Amino acid sequence: MWPIFAMDTCFYNSQGSYSLDARCEMLRELGYDGTYLTLWDDASLEDLSRLGDAARAHDLAVAGVWSTLDVAAGETGGNRLAFASAPRLGGLTRLELGIRDSRSADRRYDASEDDEARALIERLLALLPDDVEICLYPHVNFWLERFEDAIELCDRVDDERLGLCFPAYHWYAVRGDPVEPLLAKAGSRLRSVNVCGSRRLADPAMPTIESLADGELDNFALLGSLQRVGYRGMVGVQGYGMGGDCYGNLQRSLTAYRDLTRRLAAHPEWAVLRPA
């Protein structure tokens, strides 16, 4: 099955965050295959300069680097971290972008009004080393929040180095279209996936983010869809906002993932659901 990585969102809590070295040591000891970096601030930008060496020292792949893009900004301000990191990403696989619009929290993607986003994406692609790609990362309450719209925007940029990330939590949060047809429509543009346990709470609360062993979101069926559409990349564990003992959380998720993929390999027919 797919190699598994953990997003660094798993390593933050209300008391602080774990160092890059501690993250990599934990992931290697647990048995994960890859690590990931979110560009939150200047401290994470400093971690970027050490990310490749730290990952290699612990025999981990770098699954991606995450940043945001503001369609209302240029190469500074809200886009400073994305543009500052782009030339420094050589050998680090991909830059995953959540795209927002600081002018309006309510504005959402419209293909007839995506010129600003496409121009910024094309400028970033020009800055990236040749061995690095960009993946659009749909994110709930962002300008680009639906995977359906990310597919359309990706198709409107003529560059093979632009692909898609499927973050299962955000698809679940916005009640996206049925997952398997979406993944099939993404086709070869689907380059990255991350998953978590989740359950919907009373509106207007957001769904939870939990270990893969918990929640109402059926990750067995979701992984079955990935298998049927021929996905061959890595699968990540999302942990934003979970807090607590990150090692224990990641251990539970890895145990659950190994059980899910074992069952899927033995009984792929079990993962075909009748529509609700």
C-alpha positions as CSV (number, residue, x, y, z in Angstrom):
1,M,0.0,0.0,0.0
2,W,0.9,3.7,0.2
3,P,3.8,5.0,2.3
4,I,2.6,7.1,5.2
5,F,3.8,10.4,6.5
6,A,2.7,12.7,9.3
7,M,1.9,16.4,8.9
8,D,3.7,18.6,11.4
9,T,0.3,19.9,12.5
10,C,0.4,16.8,14.8
11,F,3.2,18.4,16.8
12,Y,1.6,21.6,18.0
13,N,-0.4,22.2,21.2
14,S,-1.4,25.0,23.5
15,Q,1.9,24.8,25.4
16,G,4.1,25.1,22.3
17,S,5.6,22.9,19.5
18,Y,8.2,20.2,19.1
19,S,11.5,20.8,17.4
20,L,12.2,19.6,13.9
21,D,14.7,17.1,15.2
22,A,12.3,15.7,17.8
23,R,9.6,15.4,15.2
24,C,11.8,13.4,12.8
25,E,13.1,11.2,15.6
26,M,9.6,10.4,16.8
27,L,8.4,9.6,13.3
28,R,11.3,7.3,12.6
29,E,10.9,5.5,15.9
30,L,7.2,5.0,15.3
31,G,7.7,3.7,11.7
32,Y,6.4,6.5,9.6
33,D,7.9,7.0,6.1
34,G,7.9,10.8,5.7
35,T,7.7,14.2,7.3
36,Y,6.1,17.5,6.4
37,L,6.5,21.2,7.1
38,T,4.0,24.0,7.5
39,L,5.2,27.5,6.9
40,W,3.5,29.3,9.7
41,D,6.1,32.0,10.5
42,D,9.8,32.9,10.3
43,A,10.7,30.1,12.7
44,S,9.3,27.5,10.3
45,L,11.1,29.3,7.4
46,E,14.3,28.6,9.4
47,D,13.3,25.0,9.7
48,L,13.0,24.8,6.0
49,S,16.7,25.3,5.6
50,R,17.3,22.2,7.7
51,L,14.4,20.1,6.5
52,G,16.2,18.0,3.9
53,D,19.1,17.2,6.1
54,A,17.0,16.3,9.1
55,A,14.8,14.1,7.0
56,R,17.7,12.3,5.5
57,A,19.4,11.8,8.9
58,H,16.3,9.9,10.0
59,D,15.6,8.1,6.7
60,L,12.4,10.0,6.0
61,A,11.0,11.4,2.8
62,V,9.8,15.0,2.7
63,A,6.2,14.6,1.6
64,G,5.6,18.4,1.2
65,V,5.8,21.9,2.5
66,W,2.6,23.8,3.1
67,S,1.9,27.6,2.8
68,T,-0.9,29.9,1.9
69,L,-1.4,32.2,-1.1
70,D,-3.5,35.3,-0.8
71,V,-5.1,36.3,-4.2
72,A,-5.4,39.9,-2.9
73,A,-1.6,40.2,-2.3
74,G,1.5,40.3,-4.4
75,E,4.8,38.7,-3.5
76,T,5.0,40.4,-0.1
77,G,2.6,40.7,2.9
78,G,0.4,37.6,3.1
79,N,2.4,35.8,0.4
80,R,5.9,36.5,1.8
81,L,6.5,33.0,3.1
82,A,5.4,31.3,-0.1
83,F,7.5,33.4,-2.3
84,A,10.5,33.4,0.1
85,S,10.4,29.6,0.3
86,A,9.9,28.8,-3.4
87,P,13.6,29.1,-4.6
88,R,14.8,27.1,-1.6
89,L,12.7,24.0,-2.1
90,G,15.0,22.1,-4.4
91,G,14.8,18.3,-3.6
92,L,11.8,18.7,-1.3
93,T,9.1,17.4,-3.7
94,R,6.2,19.9,-3.5
95,L,4.8,23.1,-2.2
96,E,1.1,22.7,-1.2
97,L,-0.9,25.9,-1.2
98,G,-4.1,26.8,0.6
99,I,-5.5,29.8,-1.3
100,R,-7.4,32.6,0.5
101,D,-8.7,36.1,-0.3
102,S,-8.0,38.6,2.5
103,R,-10.5,41.1,1.0
104,S,-13.5,39.0,2.0
105,A,-13.9,36.0,4.2
106,D,-17.0,35.0,2.3
107,R,-15.6,35.2,-1.3
108,R,-15.2,31.8,-2.9
109,Y,-13.7,30.5,-6.1
110,D,-15.3,31.6,-9.4
111,A,-13.6,30.4,-12.6
112,S,-14.6,33.6,-14.3
113,E,-12.6,35.6,-11.7
114,D,-9.5,33.5,-11.1
115,D,-7.0,35.6,-13.1
116,E,-5.3,36.8,-9.9
117,A,-4.8,33.3,-8.5
118,R,-3.5,31.9,-11.8
119,A,-1.0,34.8,-12.2
120,L,0.3,34.2,-8.7
121,I,0.6,30.4,-9.2
122,E,2.4,30.9,-12.5
123,R,4.9,33.3,-10.8
124,L,5.5,30.8,-8.1
125,L,6.0,28.0,-10.6
126,A,8.6,30.1,-12.4
127,L,10.5,30.5,-9.1
128,L,10.5,26.9,-8.1
129,P,13.4,24.5,-8.9
130,D,12.6,22.1,-11.7
131,D,12.2,19.1,-9.4
132,V,9.5,20.7,-7.3
133,E,5.8,21.0,-8.0
134,I,2.8,22.9,-6.6
135,C,-0.3,21.2,-5.3
136,L,-3.5,23.1,-4.7
137,Y,-4.8,22.4,-1.2
138,P,-8.5,23.1,-0.8
139,H,-9.2,24.3,2.7
140,V,-12.6,24.9,4.4
141,N,-13.4,28.6,4.8
142,F,-10.7,29.6,2.3
143,W,-11.3,31.1,-1.2
144,L,-10.4,27.7,-2.6
145,E,-12.3,25.4,-0.3
146,R,-13.8,22.7,-2.6
147,F,-11.8,19.9,-4.2
148,E,-14.2,20.3,-7.2
149,D,-13.0,23.9,-7.7
150,A,-9.3,22.9,-7.2
151,I,-9.6,20.5,-10.1
152,E,-11.1,23.3,-12.3
153,L,-8.4,25.8,-11.3
154,C,-5.6,23.2,-11.9
155,D,-7.0,22.5,-15.3
156,R,-6.9,26.2,-16.2
157,V,-3.1,26.5,-15.5
158,D,-1.1,24.9,-18.3
159,D,1.8,23.4,-16.4
160,E,2.4,19.8,-15.5
161,R,4.1,20.8,-12.3
162,L,0.7,21.9,-10.9
163,G,-1.2,19.2,-9.2
164,L,-3.7,18.5,-6.5
165,C,-3.8,17.5,-2.8
166,F,-6.9,15.8,-1.5
167,P,-7.2,16.7,2.2
168,A,-10.0,14.4,3.4
169,Y,-10.9,16.5,6.4
170,H,-11.6,19.6,4.2
171,W,-13.7,17.5,1.7
172,Y,-15.7,16.1,4.7
173,A,-16.1,19.6,6.3
174,V,-17.6,21.2,3.2
175,R,-19.7,18.1,2.3
176,G,-18.1,17.8,-1.1
177,D,-19.4,15.6,-3.9
178,P,-19.0,11.8,-3.7
179,V,-15.3,11.1,-3.2
180,E,-14.6,8.4,-5.8
181,P,-15.8,10.3,-8.9
182,L,-13.9,13.4,-7.6
183,L,-10.7,11.4,-7.2
184,A,-11.2,9.8,-10.6
185,K,-11.8,13.2,-12.2
186,A,-8.5,14.5,-10.7
187,G,-6.7,11.7,-12.4
188,S,-2.9,12.0,-12.7
189,R,-3.1,15.5,-11.2
190,L,-3.7,13.9,-7.8
191,R,-0.3,14.0,-6.1
192,S,-0.9,14.1,-2.4
193,V,-3.5,12.9,0.1
194,N,-4.0,13.3,3.9
195,V,-6.5,11.8,6.2
196,C,-7.7,11.8,9.8
197,G,-10.6,10.6,11.9
198,S,-13.5,13.1,12.0
199,R,-17.1,13.6,13.1
200,R,-19.5,16.4,12.3
201,L,-20.8,18.4,15.3
202,A,-23.8,20.7,15.6
203,D,-23.5,23.8,13.3
204,P,-21.7,26.1,13.2
205,A,-18.9,24.1,14.8
206,M,-16.3,22.6,12.5
207,P,-15.9,18.8,12.3
208,T,-13.4,17.3,14.7
209,I,-9.9,16.2,13.8
210,E,-9.1,12.9,15.5
211,S,-6.9,9.8,15.2
212,L,-7.5,7.5,12.3
213,A,-9.1,5.0,14.8
214,D,-11.8,7.4,15.8
215,G,-14.6,9.5,14.3
216,E,-17.5,9.0,11.9
217,L,-15.6,9.5,8.7
218,D,-15.1,6.1,7.1
219,N,-11.4,6.0,6.2
220,F,-11.6,2.4,5.1
221,A,-14.0,3.3,2.3
222,L,-12.0,6.3,1.5
223,L,-8.8,4.3,1.1
224,G,-10.8,1.9,-1.0
225,S,-11.6,4.7,-3.4
226,L,-8.0,5.7,-3.6
227,Q,-7.1,2.2,-4.5
228,R,-9.7,1.9,-7.2
229,V,-8.7,5.1,-8.9
230,G,-5.0,4.0,-8.9
231,Y,-3.5,6.5,-6.5
232,R,0.2,5.8,-6.0
233,G,1.5,8.6,-3.8
234,M,1.9,8.9,-0.1
235,V,-0.9,9.2,2.5
236,G,-0.5,11.7,5.3
237,V,-1.9,11.9,8.8
238,Q,-3.6,15.2,9.7
239,G,-3.4,16.3,13.3
240,Y,-4.3,20.0,13.4
241,G,-5.7,21.1,16.8
242,M,-5.5,17.6,18.4
243,G,-2.9,18.6,21.0
244,G,-2.1,16.3,23.8
245,D,0.5,13.5,23.5
246,C,1.5,13.7,19.9
247,Y,3.6,10.5,20.0
248,G,0.6,8.5,21.4
249,N,-1.8,10.1,18.9
250,L,0.5,9.2,16.0
251,Q,1.0,5.7,17.3
252,R,-2.7,5.1,17.4
253,S,-3.1,6.5,13.9
254,L,-0.3,4.4,12.5
255,T,-1.8,1.2,14.1
256,A,-5.2,2.1,12.6
257,Y,-3.7,2.8,9.2
258,R,-1.8,-0.5,9.1
259,D,-5.0,-2.3,10.0
260,L,-7.1,-0.4,7.4
261,T,-4.6,-1.2,4.6
262,R,-4.3,-4.8,5.7
263,R,-8.0,-5.3,5.5
264,L,-8.1,-3.4,2.2
265,A,-5.5,-5.6,0.7
266,A,-7.2,-8.8,1.8
267,H,-10.8,-7.7,1.1
268,P,-11.0,-4.8,-1.4
269,E,-14.6,-5.6,-2.1
270,W,-15.6,-4.7,1.5
271,A,-14.7,-1.0,0.7
272,V,-17.5,-0.6,-1.9
273,L,-20.3,1.2,-0.1
274,R,-23.9,1.7,-1.3
275,P,-24.8,5.4,-1.5
276,A,-26.4,6.9,1.6
